[in-house]
Amino acid sequence: MENIIYSDFIKPCESENYIIEHFFVPVEYIDDDNHIMSVGSYIKLLYKHVPNKIIMSTTEYEIDTNNDFAHEAYGDVLIGGLGLGVVLLLLRENIDVKHVTVIEKEREIIDLVWRQLQLDSRFNIIHGDCFYYTPNKKFDCMYFDIWEEICASNCIEMELLNQKYTQFLKSTTGFISHWVEAECYELADSHGGCPYCQSKRRHKNNKRELGARQKIAEV
Ligand SMILES: C[S@@+](CC[C@H](N)C(=O)[O-])C[C@H]1O[C@@H](n2cnc3c(N)ncnc32)[C@H](O)[C@@H]1O
C-alpha cells in the first residue's frame, strides 16, 4: 500500500466538543509501551473538555495496528468507529474491497472528518451506535475500533459485538476483528479473566496507566 500523507487529507479544525490538531515530533523517542515515535508531522483528534483526551492519532503504532485489518479485508466491509479515517484511507488502497459501511456515533466527528477524506463511492457512513445499529445487509468482514485505550475490559464489548454481528457475516470464512484485540485479551488473561466480573477495581488494575492513545496527548 502506498505511503499515505494524512495531513494532505485532514486539516486542523474544531467543533463544539472535538478538535483536530497537527503536531510535530522533533526527536525520535520510544514510549513506555515500546512504540516508536519517529521525527515527523502527525495529526491528533481530541475531546476538548477533558485534558489530553486523545481519540485517535496518526502515529506509526496507530497506522500499523489499523493496517493489519486493512490488508486482510475484502468484499463488503463494515467498520465501527470513524476517528480520523486512518483505516478508511488504508482500505481505499485495497482493490479487494468492494464496499465499506462506516458506523460512527458522534455526529461532530463525522462533520469534521468525513468530507476531508474524499473517499470514492465504495464508502458510505451511517451516524449511529454500533451496539444498537442493525445492518440491512451482510458483510464479508468487519472491524471495530471504538476504544480510546488498550484495556482488558474492552474484551467485554468485543464479545458483545461478536455476538451481535456474527449473524451478519456472509459466510463462515468471513471474520470480525477489533483494534489490538490480542493485546486486550492478553491483559485479560494475565488478570484471571476479570473482564467478565463486574469489579471496577479489578478493571482499573487491568488498565495500563495511560493507554497508547493517551500517551502522545502531551506531545
Ligand atoms: C479510535 S477512533 C477510531 C479510529 C479509526 N480506526 C481510524 O482509523 O481513524 C474511535 C471512534 O469510534 C467512535 N465510537 C465510539 N463508540 C462508538 C460506538 N458505540 N459506535 C460507533 N462509533 C463509536 C468514536 O466517536 C471515534 O470516532
The ligand as an SDF file (V2000), in Angstrom:
LIG
                    3D

 27 29  0  0  0  0  0  0  0  0999 V2000
  -10.1580    5.3670   17.9860 C   0  0  0  0  0  0  0  0  0  0  0  0
  -11.3260    6.1290   16.9940 S   0  0  0  0  0  0  0  0  0  0  0  0
  -11.3400    5.1280   15.5390 C   0  0  0  0  0  0  0  0  0  0  0  0
  -10.0900    5.2730   14.7380 C   0  0  0  0  0  0  0  0  0  0  0  0
  -10.2230    4.7480   13.3290 C   0  0  0  0  0  0  0  0  0  0  0  0
   -9.9840    3.3160   13.2930 N   0  0  0  0  0  0  0  0  0  0  0  0
   -9.2730    5.4220   12.3950 C   0  0  0  0  0  0  0  0  0  0  0  0
   -8.7470    4.6900   11.5350 O   0  0  0  0  0  0  0  0  0  0  0  0
   -9.0500    6.6410   12.4650 O   0  0  0  0  0  0  0  0  0  0  0  0
  -12.8240    5.6200   17.7640 C   0  0  0  0  0  0  0  0  0  0  0  0
  -14.0680    6.1490   17.0870 C   0  0  0  0  0  0  0  0  0  0  0  0
  -15.1670    5.3260   17.4680 O   0  0  0  0  0  0  0  0  0  0  0  0
  -16.2850    6.1530   17.7260 C   0  0  0  0  0  0  0  0  0  0  0  0
  -17.1790    5.3780   18.6030 N   0  0  0  0  0  0  0  0  0  0  0  0
  -17.0450    5.1560   19.9360 C   0  0  0  0  0  0  0  0  0  0  0  0
  -18.0300    4.3610   20.3750 N   0  0  0  0  0  0  0  0  0  0  0  0
  -18.8060    4.0690   19.2820 C   0  0  0  0  0  0  0  0  0  0  0  0
  -19.9730    3.2910   19.0950 C   0  0  0  0  0  0  0  0  0  0  0  0
  -20.5340    2.6380   20.1150 N   0  0  0  0  0  0  0  0  0  0  0  0
  -20.4920    3.1900   17.8500 N   0  0  0  0  0  0  0  0  0  0  0  0
  -19.9130    3.8470   16.8010 C   0  0  0  0  0  0  0  0  0  0  0  0
  -18.8110    4.6150   16.9360 N   0  0  0  0  0  0  0  0  0  0  0  0
  -18.2610    4.7220   18.1530 C   0  0  0  0  0  0  0  0  0  0  0  0
  -15.6680    7.3910   18.3430 C   0  0  0  0  0  0  0  0  0  0  0  0
  -16.5500    8.5060   18.2970 O   0  0  0  0  0  0  0  0  0  0  0  0
  -14.4260    7.5660   17.4770 C   0  0  0  0  0  0  0  0  0  0  0  0
  -14.7050    8.3050   16.3230 O   0  0  0  0  0  0  0  0  0  0  0  0
  1  2  1  0
  2  3  1  0
  2 10  1  0
  3  4  1  0
  4  5  1  0
  5  6  1  0
  5  7  1  0
  7  8  2  0
  7  9  1  0
 10 11  1  0
 11 12  1  0
 11 26  1  0
 12 13  1  0
 13 14  1  0
 13 24  1  0
 14 15  1  0
 14 23  1  0
 15 16  2  0
 16 17  1  0
 17 18  1  0
 17 23  2  0
 18 19  1  0
 18 20  2  0
 20 21  1  0
 21 22  2  0
 22 23  1  0
 24 25  1  0
 24 26  1  0
 26 27  1  0
M  CHG  2   2   1   9  -1
M  END
$$$$
